[in-house]
Amino acid sequence: MLQIHDDTPSWRATRTGMKVLSVTQVAQYLHDALEADPVLGDIWVSGEMSNVSRSSAGHLYFTLKDGGGQLRCVMFRDTISPVVVAAVDGAAVVAHGRFSFYELRGDLQLKVDYLMPQGQGPLDMEFQRLKAKLEAEGLFEETRKRSLPQFPRRIAIITSPRGAVLQDILNILRRRYPLVEVLLLPVAVQGDSASATIVAAFRTLQRRGDVDAIILARGGGTLEELWPFNEEATARAVYSSRAPVISAVGHETDYTIADFVADVRAPTPSAAAELVVPNRVDLHARLAGTGERLRRAMERQLNERRALISQARLRRPDFDRERLNLDYLMRRGLSSLRAALAADRSGLERCTAALSSLDPQRTLERGYAVVHRSPSGTVVRRAEQVTAGDALTVQVSDGSFGAVVAPLGRQRSHREKPVPQDQLALFTR
């Protein structure tokens, strides 16, 4: 029901008692109603373009029509850049925008913010519209993208805790650079709620502020399955990240909005793991090469000094005492250089040994095991994390096996009450 609240005498009562509204009041009501309508405020319309013209200010005006009707449309100058179709009479297009009522002329018009040719699916149309919108806002600018740290201390991984993607990333990180610490933020990677969980993970990292890089990852899939990574909320969460983000979503041929916003796009999750950390083998080679170059440089300088001394001796026969002093100094310098090189070599060997000792596989080969809760995958570090009857997965050097927590001394039923933590033991299934 139309309700106008106005204390001014702009209406008058008729003989029937009805209110008479001014043109301005009706026009304002129509404008407000259209602006508030959720359907008309975010709508796709298909049709044929006609009466195409441009104003001196650069705005595009046209009519969108079909066999049963027509709509006036306007595309303002600041939104014309995302047009991906020739704006000419007769073009069959799909337009996105919102309806508005222009009070001064009494015109109903569609304010268009994106145009594309007909024939594309709805998800593809939305993908192209959002891509054009965010690109116009500058979210894809290469100048704002950051380089990855050379030696990261802590890396965050936003992905599903289940599946091969996480394990592939962890295996590569352990092999290449076991010094790095990994923080997992488990999220849903498909479905209606997936984008919300991804946004929440980025907010958690914003509050922490202690990670050097972030990997956003999932395996391949259809456009529908990858859609959470094409949503505007996900894109803005990636854009707002304090740490540089590597997007590793899908296969090499898959592209998402998150890929365009991220600081680095990796073709696969495994490639993201290789990009984010250095290779310890390469580091060892670089250290060894640096030491060798330093040795050659010092030898070259010593040879140059010897040549200068020889030349000076020829010019001054009484130079023997000074030559002996210089020879003594050079021998001391060479001895110091050799000692420094030996110390560097010893430090490199200690670094290599430290890296090898941190390899999780070496630890498992010495008889240790890693215990995970099933099915969440949480690592069990203390006895208070489990109770009798809990299902576990025990990882050893050559594989893993299932286990169930039971009280020490005898196996208990899963339905029995929990026992004190210092009386728990593992029983394989």
Secondary structure, 3 states (H helix, E strand, C coil): CCCCCCCCCCCCECCCCCECCCHHHHHHHHHHHHHHCCCCCCEEEEEEEEEEEECCCCCEEEEEEECCEEEEEEECHHHCCCCCCCCCCCCEEEEEEEEEEECCCCEEEEEEEEEEECCCCHHHHHHHHHHHHHHHHCCCCHHHCCCCCCCCCEEEEEECCCCHHHHHHHHHHHHHCCCCEEEEEECCCCCCCHHHHHHHHHHHHHHHCCCCEEEEEECCCCCCCCHHHHCHHHHHHHHCCCCCEEEEECCCCCCCHHHHHCCEECCCHHHHHHHHCCCHHHHHHHHHHHHHHHHHHHHHHHHHHHHHHHHHHHHCHHHHHHHHHHHHHHHHHHHHHHHHHHHHHHHHHHHHHHHHHCCHHHHHHCCCCEEEECCCCCECCCHHHCCCCCEEEEEECCEEEEEEEEECCCCCCCCCCCCCHHHEEEEEC
